[in-house]
Every structure is written in C-alpha cells, then in structure tokens.
Amino acid sequence: MKSYLAAAIQMTSTPWLDKNLAEAEELIDLAVHQGAELVSLPENFPFMGEEAEKLAQAETIAQKTEKFLKTIAQRFQITLLAGGFPVPTTDGKVYNTAVLIDANGQELARYQKVHLFDVNLPDGNTYQESNTVMAGSVLPPVYRSPVLGNLGLSVCYDVRFPELYRHLSLLGAEVLFVPAAFTAYTGKDHWEVLLKARAIENTCYVIAPAQTGCHYGRRNTHGHAMILDPWGAVLADAGDKPGVAIAEIDPVRLEQVRRQMPSLKHRVFS
C-alpha cells in the first residue's frame, strides 16, 4: 500500500440518467485533475427519482451505468467505486448494487446492499426501500489492492450496523467505503457521528461519497461527503453543494494509529 489521494464525490442526482452520468463524469474529471487515484461515487448516483420509474428503467440504468463505469475508469486510469445503482432481479425488484472497477475497466468487487431503509421518520417522511429493492444475502467483500490497500464495501444504511464493519475489519480492511444518500433529517444528527464511530472502532480510513440537496421535489439529502482518518478526524468535507472531497490515504498514519490504539488486537469476542 502506498500513499495516494482519494476522492469522495457529492452529487444532486435527478431522474434523468444521462444528465447524472454527465455530471458524474465532470466531477470525476475534477477529482482526477486534483490528483485522485481512487474515486468514489454516491449511492443512487445514476438515478434518483420515483420508485416506479426506477423499476421501469432498471435494465437501462444498469446497462448504461456499468458501461459508463468501465469506460470512465479506463479513460482516467483510476480505481472507481460506484456507490449504488439498481440491477434487476428475476422477481421484478432490483438489487442496490455497489461495484469496484479498476483502471483496466475490470470489475474487482461487487456488493448487493443487505440492510434496507424501511423507516418512518419523525418529520413525517416514510421510506420503504424494500418495496422495490431485494436485500442482498451475502456480507460485503474486501478487495486487497497491493497499491491502494484493503478496500471494504458497504452502502448507506449499513453504517448503522457495526457488525458489518467488524466483519470487514476482520477480513483485513484498511479503507471503508460508505457511499450514501442519507436523509437530511437524520444526517444532521447522525451522519458524521456514525462515520467517526466506524473509523475509530475499526481503525480504518472511511471514504463516504454522498448525495446532497433536493431530488425530484420530494427527497432531501444531507450532503457532507467526507473522508476520515483512522483516528476519526475529518480530513475533507464537501459541504452541502455538489463537488468533491479529496484527502490523502497514508499507510504510515494507518500503522501509527493502529500501533497507538491496538484495539483490534484486544478483541475478546469474535
């Protein structure tokens, strides 16, 4: 593992696939020109609209998105994390799928989100992700990159389930992805706190690309795409507008924190 720059992209995605992919490309270009070698896109980056519309377009969204990811990764010679997009299942629903692609356009890892956001919030908004999404049945993988470190995948609501990240940690994760479309209501109180907790308890870097703003006139997301170090310090924060958070992933810092706070070695229960 070497020292390198990583980018967490922040978008305000819409119901228009081509528009979203064009915006993603612009922000990836911005990140690469600032030196990023590992770039991550938020949950729902290619489409954020009505659920029925998502299901109707799922095949097109999946096909165009996967082609886009491979093309862009090759063009910019980066490793690219697609934080979550719909991939059709055989029963009429979709998997909320995260994919890691290398600079040759080859898929390195794939994860189907296991924790679905079925929540009635105090602000009156109700979310039923399971109406259209099938939960994955397999814990997320860790991809072992000799250059970028051991990269662990997750998606959004997963961040509330620490056992998933301890699983990644036990697999050797050094960098945790948490791509999200976090609600504005919960995000103001919980987003940064949860990211810090996952970083601290696993002594890992956390890269958290995010959605921000108002989507299709109905859904508001929190923003604040972030990169945190293994001590829980926020290294970069994209604020509440579309943009890019960029920070250094440093193996020396990782080793230093793990030496000073060797909590992973002190576990009593597995």
N, C-alpha and C positions, 0 to 999 in steps of 0.2 A: 504494500500500500504506500502510495506517495502522497505528498501534499498537493491539493488541487482546489479549484474553485467550483462550487456547486450553486445552482440557481433554482429557486422556488418561484414559479410563475403564478401571477394573480390575474384572473380574468373576470369579466362580467358576461358570461355566456348567455346566448339567446336561443330561440327555437330554430335558428337558421344555420344549418350545418356548415355550408361553405363559408359563411361570414365568420363563424367561430374558428374554423381551421385557418383562415387567412389571418385572423388576429393572433392565433397561437403561433403561426409562423413568424409574424413580426416580432413577437415577444421573445421567441427562441433566438431569432437573429440578434436582438438587442443583448440577450444574455451571452451569446457566443462572442459578440464583439467586446464584451467586458471580460472575456477570458474563461467563461464557464465550460467545463468539460463534461459535467453531469447536470442534466437539465430535467426538471420535473414539472408536469402539468397537473392541474387540479382535477378533482372529481367532476364529472359531467362537463368536461371542457368542450366536447364537440356538439353537445346538445343540452339545453336546459329549457324545457317547455312543458306543456301539458302531458300528463302520463299517457293518455290515449294516443296522442300524436307520437310520443316516443315509441310506443309499441308498433304503430303503423309503419314507422320509418326505421325500425331497429335493424333490419337486414342491410339497408343502405348505409346507415350510420356506422355499423360495424365494419363493413367492407371498405368504405371510403376512409375511415379513421385508421384502420390497420395499414392501408396502402400509404396514407399520409405519414404515419409514424416511421415506417421503414425508409421512405424517400427522404424525409427530413433528417433522420439520424445519419444517413449516408451523406447527404449534401453537406451537413455541417460537421460531420465527423465527431459526433458526440454520443454518449450513452444517454438514452431518453426514457423517462418513466412517464407513462400515460396513466394518470391517476384514477380513471374510472370512466367507462363508457359501456353502453348496452350491447350485449352479444346475445342473439336469440337462443332460446332453448327449444326443446321439442314440444313443450306443453303450452306455448303461447306467451310465456313470460320471457324475461331476459336475465342474464347474469350481469351484475355490476362488476366489470372486469378491469383490473389493473394489469398492465403489461410493461415489461422492461425490455428495451431494444438496444442492441449495440451499434457501433459506428459502421458496421457492415450491413446493417438492416436486418440482422438476425435476432429472433426472439430469444431472450435469456431466461425469462421467468414470467409466469402468469399466475394471477390470483383472482378468485371469484369471492367477492365480499361475503363474509359469513354472518355478520351482525347487521340486521336490517332495522332502519329507523322508523319504528311504529310508535309514535309518541303524540300525546295530547298536551300541548304546552299551555302554561297559564295565560299567555297572551291571546288565547282563542284559536290559534292555528293548530291544525291536525295534520300529521304526516303519516302516511301508510305506505312505506316503501314496498312492503310485501304484496301489495295489490298487483304490482307489475313486475317485481323482481323476485327471482328464486334465490334463496340463500345458498351460498357455496357450502360444501360439506368437508372441505379439506383445509387444514391450517395453512397459513401463508408460508411461502418459501423464503430462504435466504440464498441470494446469489453471491458466490465467492469470487470476487474480482481481484486478481493479483495487483491491479493498479489502483482501483477505487475503493477497495476494502470489501467487507462482507455486508451486503445490502439487503435489508429486510423489508418486505412489503406489507402494507395494510391500507385500509381505506376508511376515512372519516369516522363514522360512529364506532369503529373498532377501538378508537382511542380511549373509550370509557371502560375497556375490558383489559386490565393489566396482565391477566394471564396469557393473552395472545402475545404480548410483547416479551414476557418472560420466556415463552416458547421460542421466539426469535432470538432472544439473548442466549438461550441455551444452545441454539444452533450456531452461535458464534457471531451474531450480528454486531456490527460496529456503527452502522448508519441505518436509521429507521425512517422509512417514508410514511408520511401521514397526509396524503392528498385529501382535500375536503371541500365540501360545500356546506359549511357549518352555518346553522341559522343565526341570524343577527341577535335574536333574543337570548339564546344560550351562549353564544360566542362571547358576548361582552363579559360574562362571568366565568366561563369555564375553559375557553379555547387555550389561552396562554398557560393557565394553571395546569391543565391536563398535559400539554406538550412538555412543560417543565418536569412534571412528575415522571413521564415516560423516559425522558432523557436522564434524569437523576437516578431513578431506581435501576436502570439498565446500564448506566454509564456509557451512553451512546450519543452520537450526533443524531439530531432529528431534523429532517427536511420536510416542510409542511406547505406545499403549494395550496392555494385557496381560491374560492370564488368570493366575489365582493359585489355589493350593490343590490339593485332591484332587478329581478328577472321576470319577464313576461307579465309585469304588472301585478304579480301576486306573491312572489317569494323574495325575501330579503336575506342576504348572506353577510357574514361578519367581516370577511377580508382578513387582513393581517397575516398574509403568507409569511412564514418565518423559517429561519434556520437557527437551531440552538446547539450549543456545545455539550459535551458530556457532564459538565458541572451544572447544566441548566441555564446557562447565560444565553440571552437572546443576542445572536450575532448580527442578524438582519431582520427587518420587519418592513413589509411592503405597504403598510398603512391601509387606507380604505379605497384606493384607486387602482385600476389595472396597472400592472407593472411587474417588476422583478426584484426579488430579494436575493442577494448574492453574498456568499461568505466562503471562507477557506475551511476545508476539511483537512485537519492536520493530525497525522498519526502520532506525532510527538506529544501533542496535547492529549490525545486519547490515552496514550500509555501513561502519561503523567497523572491524569485523573484516576485511572484505574489502579495505579500504584498508591496514590494518596488515600483513596477511598475504595478499598478492595472488597466491597460488599458482595459482589458476585461470588467471590471465593468463600464467603462466610455463610452462605445459604445452609440452612439446616434441613429444610424440606424441599423436595423437587416437585 
